[in-house]
Amino acid sequence: MKKTAVITGGAGFLGSHLADKLIREDCKVICIDNLITGNLDNIGHLFGNEDFSFIKHDITNFIHVMGPVDYILHFASPASPIDYLQLPIQTLKVGSLGTHKALGLG
């Protein structure tokens, strides 16, 4: 049976490459991203793959996914000094509340 990985920030640079790798290694991937700094272009090639699903969601709110979760990979966060300056509250919230909510999946 395939393992299931949830990647928060999965439409970002790191998250999208990690999704590619996990799918190649025969995992199912659930990508969660609110697209504030992530981009659907990073994961567009995965749409239609039966081992990939995308949920547009702000992970500072309650997170629910169907079925068991084997891995939680928390990559959600604005990731550049420009983003930190433009989105300071969102950056702090995703680092604290987002981590708390993501760990609630386990």
Wavefront OBJ file of the C-alpha trace (Angstrom):
o trace
v 0.000 0.000 0.000
v 1.310 3.433 -0.933
v 2.304 5.860 1.787
v 0.583 9.259 1.840
v 2.509 12.493 2.303
v 0.958 15.880 2.996
v 3.106 18.786 1.824
v 2.126 22.215 3.095
v 3.410 24.896 0.769
v 3.412 22.263 -1.957
v 3.006 24.800 -4.766
v 6.207 26.563 -3.753
v 9.675 25.883 -5.125
v 10.801 23.354 -2.518
v 7.405 21.757 -1.942
v 6.764 21.193 -5.634
v 10.139 19.504 -6.172
v 9.546 17.359 -3.116
v 6.139 16.336 -4.509
v 7.837 15.259 -7.741
v 10.370 13.160 -5.846
v 7.811 11.481 -3.591
v 5.551 10.591 -6.521
v 8.546 9.089 -8.340
v 9.179 7.026 -5.190
v 5.602 5.655 -5.312
v 3.952 7.869 -2.676
v 0.620 9.605 -2.811
v 0.981 13.353 -2.307
v -1.569 15.804 -0.957
v -0.400 19.331 -1.642
v -1.874 22.107 0.490
v -1.148 25.723 -0.414
v -3.016 29.024 -0.202
v -1.022 30.357 -3.177
v 0.044 33.593 -1.463
v 3.598 32.957 -2.676
v 3.203 29.476 -4.228
v 2.277 29.082 -7.875
v 0.132 26.506 -9.651
v 2.659 26.554 -12.505
v 5.047 24.687 -10.171
v 2.647 21.737 -9.860
v 0.599 22.000 -13.052
v 2.301 18.954 -14.548
v 1.046 16.846 -11.615
v -2.644 17.541 -12.133
v -4.231 14.422 -13.573
v -1.763 12.140 -11.793
v -3.820 9.761 -9.617
v -1.178 9.969 -6.861
v -1.458 13.756 -6.555
v -4.137 16.007 -5.146
v -4.191 19.723 -4.460
v -6.109 21.568 -1.762
v -6.142 25.367 -1.806
v -6.217 26.192 1.891
v -4.668 28.471 4.508
v -3.015 26.068 6.932
v -3.291 28.499 9.816
v -6.889 27.230 9.925
v -8.008 23.696 10.755
v -6.712 21.137 8.249
v -8.566 17.963 7.305
v -7.609 15.363 4.730
v -9.343 12.096 3.965
v -7.611 8.896 4.965
v -4.443 8.129 6.893
v -1.357 10.334 6.644
v 2.104 8.782 6.838
v 4.263 11.884 6.378
v 3.712 15.572 7.126
v 6.155 17.903 5.417
v 5.655 21.511 6.458
v 7.112 23.836 3.810
v 4.456 26.565 3.929
v 5.946 29.998 4.469
v 6.797 33.096 2.510
v 10.428 32.376 1.722
v 12.279 35.553 0.844
v 13.183 38.793 2.593
v 10.858 40.665 0.233
v 7.983 38.353 1.230
v 8.802 38.711 4.932
v 8.569 42.487 4.647
v 5.330 42.420 2.644
v 3.675 39.606 4.637
v 5.048 39.794 8.190
v 1.915 38.625 10.028
v 1.255 35.770 7.568
v 4.880 34.661 7.924
v 4.617 34.539 11.719
v 1.226 32.802 11.639
v 2.276 30.062 9.240
v 5.371 29.391 11.333
v 3.438 29.012 14.574
v -0.247 28.251 13.906
v 0.537 26.485 10.630
v 2.989 24.149 12.345
v 0.455 23.424 15.088
v -2.332 22.690 12.578
v -0.091 20.562 10.353
v 1.029 18.433 13.289
v -2.637 17.853 14.097
v -2.810 15.684 10.989
v -0.522 13.050 12.532
l 1 2 3 4 5 6 7 8 9 10 11 12 13 14 15 16 17 18 19 20 21 22 23 24 25 26 27 28 29 30 31 32 33 34 35 36 37 38 39 40 41 42 43 44 45 46 47 48 49 50 51 52 53 54 55 56 57 58 59 60 61 62 63 64 65 66 67 68 69 70 71 72 73 74 75 76 77 78 79 80 81 82 83 84 85 86 87 88 89 90 91 92 93 94 95 96 97 98 99 100 101 102 103 104 105 106
